[in-house]
């Protein structure tokens, strides 16, 4: 009986430790936690100079005046990225005409392979409101830093690699300020209703 009690205590302790770690990471990403214990302002997002899928310059100004959804990924992603883009497409379709009042950016973390032409071809399978964004290594590294995105190249064989990366969808308000991770676990209709609150 004593051994079982000890085992349950260890499991409960591990659960609490995991919960505390999750909450801490969430607060840090959202900018509501600083190392000295004082609450800090949101520090996600900022200026960037990139190009879209048509080769046209795009900056943080594209996020102003309407709510925006920003997702970082890459076209060679085997599962998370296409799934997320499909879910975003369903939300945009559920918005109907209101989709024109939003911005939805898919920013590449793999500029080596994701040229504007590649991004354009890849996004042709998703909702047309999704705008592909890329740039050179330096520009992509800068926007990753602005959004606190983790991205790392992982070799998988001779001349080939995959990318580990943050898989959040960032909800930005009309001023281009970070609000919260966008919840894609809702139905498309409910997620669309949630997005309309920021229009």
Protein Blocks (a to p, Z undefined) as FASTA:
>chain_A
ZZmmmmmmmmmmmmmmmmmmmmmmmmmmnopacfkopacddfedcddddddfkopacdfk
lmgoiacddddddfklmklmmmmmmmmmmmmmmnmmmlmmpccddddfblmlmcfklmmm
mmmmmcfkbccddddfklmmmmmmmnopacddddfbehiacddddfbdcdddfkopafbd
cdfkbcfklmmmmmmmmZZ
